[in-house]
Structure formats: structure tokens, C-alpha cells
Amino acid sequence: MTLLLFCFLIVNSYAQEDYNQNASSLFSGARLIEYPASYSESSSTGLVNNYSSESLIDGSQEKIWCSYQKNRPPFVFEIELVETYIITELEFNNIVENYAGVCVKDVVVEVSPSNKLPVYTPVLSTTIKEKDISRFKIEPAEARLIRITIKSNYGNTEYTEMAEFKAFGKTKVQDIKLINIDGTWKSNWDNLTFRQNGTLVEGNYVFNNGTIRFGGIQRNKVSYIWVEDVIKRRGNTIMFMNEEGDELVGIWCHDNDWSKYGFWILNRKSGISFSPIVNEEVNKELLAIEVKEVKTETNIVSEMENELKSQKKMVVYGINFKFNSDEILTESYNVLRQIYEVLKKNTTMKIRMKDIPTIVVVMNTIRTCLFSVLNQLDNFSYNWILTKTGLLPKVKEKKCL
């Protein structure tokens, strides 16, 4: 008997924004819109290279930024955040290669609350330590753009290097409505079409007849697996919808190796376009994204089964909770229904759930919540699903619904 592990990645996505996160990271949807010539450049469709400008904000020590040979300060970087943040801390990682004087020395950081008509205000002017990590608390500052000016290094006349810049803060608006990505988008990898049903996402794109599988939406984040069968390649993608609702900014990798990644930037061509962060009273009609009738597409269930058989595990996206609550949102029901259909067809399948540690609120028995919703949706025995999975909760009451 083959043992299949069904790994659920359940995230209370609407509570995540209540803690300080690195808003300026590529992995948060940030991107560089101005940057100096660097020792290495990254192409729009290739992998991001070491020593490139993008290496400054990838959240990793593995790649560092290095200036172009013999270029001298000042160096200016301008970072656009995917949405407005309240920034409270800045960090500079100066642990770079062992060459004398290459570390960044004097810096100025400014922020602008608008990305359309930037008005910059200085929030920090300081000297950062050589071969060290320096972190500074600042007065809370509203930022959609961040501008870093490197004024000097520690004396090297050939190069200047810095490993990483991070800006920590919270999103200005935390509880947003379900975003709508349904439709066709233009991207650096040719046209792409999403099909959205609640938080469930699938689709296809022109390049190498690619397909989008097992996608899900959590807040303004879209996660999915891309598959290009013609060249037998696959990988993961994470994207973030911008505050205006007309662009998705993200990165991709081969398989699950995020140490090697590239860009994927999408602009909407067709479909409903609206901002996920708007005034609810003024824009009620735009905010009301109808969750289609809960049903199971046979081909999607078959794809999930094939994924489990070939990969031995699977991450499920799009199971969302109400903000500051353990209540699962109805927009997630389609995802839950498909999980149930797979379980019902594969009675010998074993399940392993991967619970995410609680960040703001203690989620009341996540496993009970999931099974309670499935029970309500499909009217099958609550005890049957618990027996099938072997995951009996410590409490008998169904606390979510």
C-alpha cells in the first residue's frame, strides 16, 4: 500500500499582517524602480544574479549587491512597496566579501506615502557598521516608496557592497476584501490567464504551453505551481496584487528552490479590475466578489490525485480565516470541497496537517475547524472523517461553526 502524505499549509492570512514584516523584500511583492549600475545585471526572464541590484532586497545573505567597477558613491535605490506600510525599523546587512573598504558607510533613507506623486521625507541619516548588521528604530512613517542613498563606503575606490536592506513595518490597511484576478494578464512571460473560484486559482500561459495548478489566494498574495510539460519543468510562484489592483508582482523558482529565482510581473489586460483596498461604503459593488457555487471540477480533483501520487505531498493554498478570528471564510469552501473529494476517492490515504504557529490569536483547534466546515458543506459523518484521518481533536465540540 502506497503511503500518500497530504500536507495542508493552513495560514490565518488575515491576521498575518498584524506583526512587523520586511516590507521591502522581493518576497513581499516589493520591487526596485530605480537603481545604479551594478557588477551584474538580471534579465527580465532569467534568474536573478549575484551582485545585481535586486540582491539587495531578496531577504537572503546568499546574494549581495556590488557596484559597477570604479563607480563611486552616491548610489541611489528606489523601492516600490506593493501596498502602503507603516515602517518602524530599518536594517542594513554589511556582512560582505573580505575586501578592504567595500562596505557601505554613510546612508540616508527617505520615504514617500504616494507612488504617483512622490514627496520624500527623510527618516534616517546614519553611519552603519562595517562587516556587521545595523538595525535602527525610526518614528513610524507611512511609506509606499523608500529611497536609499548610499553616500560613501569605507574607502575602496573600485567597488561598494552591501548584502541586504530591510524595512520592517505593518500594512496600513490590514483587513482587505478578496482580490479578483480572474481574466487575462500581460507579463514578461507572454500572456497569462487566471480562472478564479473563491480562493481557488488555476490557469494557463503562452510560454511553453504552461499551466497554473493548485493555486490559492491569501489576502493579496497569490501562490501556485507552474508546470511546463513540453520541457518537463515545474516550480513555484508567489505574487502580490498591488494596492491599485491592476498589477501582480512576483517571483518564481524551479521546483521549490528559492535560492534561485526570477521575476514574474503581470499587468491586467481583461477581467474585472478593482483595488482590494478601497472605501467600503463608496465601493460596495466593486468589493462584492461572488463566490461561485461550490462544486468539484473532476479534472482538478484528478490533478490533485496525480500530484500526490507523483510528488508524495502537496501544499494547499487558499484556506483563509476571518481577520482576528478562527472562522474560515466561505470563499475558501471550494478548496475544502476538493480536499474532501480526493479523500472520499482514496480511502487509504493518510493525512498530515502542517499547522502554522499562531501569530495574533490562538486559532481554536485548526483541525476541528477544517473538518467542521467539510462536515457542513457535504453532510457526511463528522466521526467518519476524523476516523479516516486518524486526527482526533482534543475537544469534542465543533468550535468553528
TILUM-55981 format. One line per 10 residues: number of its first residue (from 1); for each residue y, z, x of C-alpha. Coordinates in steps of 0.25 Angstrom, whole numbers, padded with zeros to 4 digits, m for minus. Layout:
N
NUM) Y Z X; ... .
This chain:
401
1) 0000 0000 0000; 0013 m0004 0006; 0024 0007 0006; 0037 0002 0002; 0050 0011 0004; 0061 0009 m0006; 0073 0015 0001; 0085 0018 m0008; 0098 0019 m0002; 0106 0027 m0013 .
11) 0121 0029 m0010; 0131 0036 m0018; 0140 0025 m0015; 0152 0030 m0024; 0152 0043 m0017; 0151 0038 m0002; 0166 0035 m0001; 0169 0050 m0002; 0167 0052 0013; 0174 0047 0025 .
21) 0168 0034 0030; 0172 0024 0040; 0181 0014 0032; 0184 0005 0044; 0169 0001 0046; 0163 m0013 0044; 0152 m0005 0037; 0163 0000 0027; 0168 m0014 0024; 0180 m0014 0034 .
31) 0183 m0026 0042; 0193 m0030 0053; 0204 m0039 0049; 0212 m0039 0062; 0206 m0036 0076; 0209 m0040 0090; 0201 m0050 0099; 0188 m0043 0103; 0178 m0045 0114; 0168 m0050 0104 .
41) 0171 m0056 0090; 0162 m0056 0078; 0160 m0069 0069; 0161 m0068 0054; 0146 m0071 0052; 0140 m0065 0065; 0137 m0051 0069; 0148 m0042 0073; 0149 m0042 0089; 0150 m0030 0098 .
51) 0165 m0029 0104; 0170 m0036 0091; 0182 m0030 0083; 0172 m0027 0071; 0164 m0018 0081; 0176 m0008 0080; 0173 m0005 0065; 0158 m0007 0063; 0155 0008 0064; 0146 0007 0076 .
61) 0146 0010 0090; 0137 m0001 0093; 0148 m0012 0093; 0162 m0009 0099; 0175 m0017 0099; 0181 m0023 0112; 0194 m0030 0114; 0194 m0044 0119; 0195 m0045 0135; 0208 m0042 0141 .
71) 0215 m0040 0127; 0224 m0028 0127; 0228 m0018 0116; 0233 m0017 0106; 0221 m0021 0097; 0223 m0021 0082; 0211 m0019 0072; 0214 m0020 0057; 0203 m0015 0048; 0202 m0018 0033 .
81) 0194 m0008 0025; 0186 m0012 0013; 0194 m0003 0004; 0205 0008 0005; 0201 0020 0012; 0208 0034 0015; 0206 0035 0030; 0206 0049 0036; 0199 0047 0050; 0199 0037 0061 .
91) 0189 0035 0073; 0189 0028 0086; 0176 0026 0094; 0180 0023 0108; 0166 0024 0114; 0165 0010 0120; 0160 0003 0133; 0161 0010 0146; 0173 0002 0151; 0185 0009 0157 .
101) 0197 0010 0147; 0192 0001 0136; 0193 0012 0125; 0203 0011 0115; 0215 0021 0117; 0227 0021 0108; 0225 0017 0094; 0234 0016 0081; 0227 0016 0067; 0235 0011 0055 .
111) 0230 0010 0040; 0235 0002 0028; 0231 0005 0014; 0232 m0010 0010; 0225 m0022 0016; 0234 m0032 0008; 0248 m0027 0013; 0245 m0018 0025; 0254 m0007 0028; 0249 0001 0040 .
121) 0251 0015 0043; 0247 0022 0056; 0237 0033 0054; 0233 0035 0069; 0238 0033 0083; 0230 0039 0094; 0223 0038 0107; 0207 0038 0105; 0198 0044 0116; 0191 0035 0126 .
131) 0176 0034 0125; 0176 0043 0112; 0177 0043 0097; 0190 0048 0092; 0192 0052 0077; 0205 0055 0070; 0209 0061 0057; 0221 0054 0050; 0229 0056 0038; 0222 0050 0026 .
141) 0226 0035 0026; 0224 0024 0015; 0218 0012 0022; 0213 m0002 0019; 0217 m0007 0033; 0216 0000 0046; 0223 m0005 0059; 0219 0000 0072; 0228 m0003 0084; 0222 m0001 0098 .
151) 0234 0001 0107; 0227 0004 0120; 0214 0006 0128; 0211 0016 0139; 0215 0005 0150; 0205 m0006 0150; 0212 m0019 0152; 0200 m0028 0148; 0195 m0022 0135; 0197 m0012 0124 .
161) 0185 m0006 0116; 0183 0003 0104; 0169 0006 0097; 0173 0009 0083; 0185 0013 0074; 0182 0021 0061; 0192 0024 0049; 0186 0035 0040; 0190 0038 0026; 0187 0037 0011 .
171) 0189 0026 0002; 0202 0027 m0006; 0194 0024 m0019; 0180 0029 m0020; 0174 0027 m0033; 0175 0012 m0036; 0168 0003 m0046; 0156 m0006 m0044; 0161 m0018 m0036; 0157 m0032 m0041 .
181) 0152 m0042 m0030; 0145 m0052 m0040; 0149 m0066 m0036; 0151 m0076 m0024; 0158 m0072 m0011; 0162 m0080 0001; 0158 m0074 0014; 0157 m0077 0029; 0142 m0080 0026; 0146 m0090 0015 .
191) 0146 m0087 0000; 0138 m0075 m0006; 0135 m0072 m0020; 0132 m0058 m0025; 0125 m0055 m0038; 0128 m0040 m0043; 0122 m0032 m0053; 0128 m0018 m0053; 0126 m0013 m0039; 0115 m0023 m0036 .
201) 0118 m0035 m0028; 0111 m0048 m0024; 0115 m0062 m0020; 0115 m0073 m0010; 0124 m0080 0000; 0124 m0094 0006; 0121 m0091 0021; 0107 m0093 0024; 0104 m0092 0009; 0106 m0077 0010 .
211) 0102 m0068 m0001; 0108 m0054 m0004; 0098 m0044 m0008; 0097 m0029 m0013; 0112 m0027 m0013; 0119 m0016 m0019; 0133 m0011 m0021; 0138 0003 m0018; 0153 0006 m0020; 0160 m0007 m0013 .
221) 0148 m0008 m0004; 0138 m0020 m0005; 0125 m0019 0002; 0114 m0029 0002; 0103 m0036 0011; 0106 m0051 0015; 0093 m0060 0016; 0093 m0074 0022; 0079 m0078 0021; 0081 m0092 0027 .
231) 0083 m0085 0041; 0075 m0073 0037; 0087 m0063 0039; 0092 m0052 0031; 0101 m0040 0033; 0110 m0030 0026; 0125 m0031 0021; 0135 m0021 0017; 0148 m0026 0011; 0160 m0019 0005 .
241) 0169 m0024 m0006; 0184 m0023 m0003; 0194 m0016 m0011; 0199 m0029 m0017; 0185 m0033 m0022; 0186 m0047 m0016; 0179 m0045 m0003; 0166 m0039 0003; 0166 m0035 0017; 0153 m0032 0024 .
251) 0143 m0033 0036; 0129 m0038 0037; 0117 m0036 0047; 0103 m0041 0049; 0092 m0033 0044; 0098 m0018 0044; 0104 m0019 0058; 0119 m0015 0056; 0121 m0015 0071; 0122 m0030 0070 .
261) 0131 m0034 0058; 0141 m0045 0053; 0151 m0047 0043; 0150 m0052 0029; 0163 m0053 0021; 0164 m0059 0007; 0175 m0064 m0002; 0173 m0065 m0017; 0172 m0080 m0022; 0168 m0077 m0036 .
271) 0164 m0066 m0046; 0172 m0054 m0051; 0182 m0049 m0041; 0188 m0035 m0042; 0191 m0024 m0034; 0182 m0012 m0034; 0193 m0002 m0032; 0203 m0004 m0043; 0211 0003 m0054; 0200 0006 m0065 .
281) 0210 0007 m0077; 0216 m0007 m0073; 0203 m0014 m0070; 0193 m0009 m0079; 0187 m0023 m0082; 0186 m0027 m0067; 0179 m0014 m0064; 0169 m0015 m0075; 0157 m0022 m0067; 0146 m0023 m0077 .
291) 0132 m0019 m0072; 0123 m0029 m0077; 0111 m0026 m0086; 0101 m0018 m0078; 0089 m0028 m0075; 0080 m0031 m0064; 0080 m0045 m0057; 0066 m0048 m0053; 0069 m0055 m0041; 0078 m0043 m0036 .
301) 0066 m0034 m0038; 0057 m0043 m0031; 0067 m0044 m0019; 0067 m0029 m0019; 0052 m0028 m0018; 0051 m0039 m0007; 0062 m0031 0001; 0054 m0019 0000; 0041 m0026 0004; 0047 m0033 0016 .
311) 0057 m0022 0021; 0049 m0009 0016; 0062 m0003 0012; 0075 m0007 0004; 0089 m0001 0003; 0094 m0002 m0012; 0109 m0002 m0013; 0118 m0001 m0026; 0113 0013 m0031; 0127 0019 m0034 .
321) 0131 0033 m0039; 0144 0036 m0047; 0155 0042 m0038; 0153 0056 m0034; 0140 0057 m0043; 0125 0055 m0043; 0126 0046 m0055; 0120 0032 m0052; 0129 0021 m0057; 0124 0011 m0067 .
331) 0128 0000 m0058; 0116 0004 m0050; 0106 0003 m0061; 0101 m0012 m0057; 0098 m0007 m0043; 0090 0005 m0048; 0083 m0004 m0058; 0078 m0014 m0047; 0073 m0002 m0039; 0065 0002 m0051 .
341) 0059 m0012 m0054; 0054 m0012 m0039; 0048 0002 m0041; 0041 m0002 m0054; 0034 m0014 m0048; 0030 m0007 m0035; 0023 0006 m0040; 0018 0009 m0026; 0032 0008 m0019; 0037 0021 m0012 .
351) 0052 0024 m0013; 0060 0031 m0002; 0074 0034 m0006; 0085 0036 0004; 0096 0045 m0001; 0109 0045 0005; 0115 0058 0008; 0126 0063 m0002; 0140 0061 0003; 0149 0067 m0008 .
361) 0140 0072 m0019; 0125 0076 m0019; 0118 0066 m0027; 0109 0073 m0037; 0095 0068 m0033; 0097 0054 m0030; 0083 0051 m0032; 0083 0057 m0046; 0096 0049 m0049; 0089 0035 m0045 .
371) 0077 0038 m0053; 0085 0043 m0065; 0092 0030 m0066; 0080 0022 m0065; 0074 0030 m0076; 0085 0028 m0085; 0086 0013 m0082; 0071 0010 m0084; 0066 0021 m0093; 0054 0023 m0085 .
381) 0048 0037 m0081; 0056 0045 m0072; 0044 0052 m0067; 0037 0039 m0064; 0048 0034 m0055; 0048 0048 m0048; 0033 0048 m0046; 0033 0033 m0041; 0043 0036 m0030; 0038 0050 m0026 .
391) 0052 0055 m0026; 0052 0067 m0036; 0066 0073 m0037; 0068 0088 m0035; 0075 0089 m0049; 0068 0084 m0062; 0081 0081 m0069; 0087 0067 m0068; 0101 0071 m0064; 0108 0057 m0063 .
401) 0107 0052 m0078 .
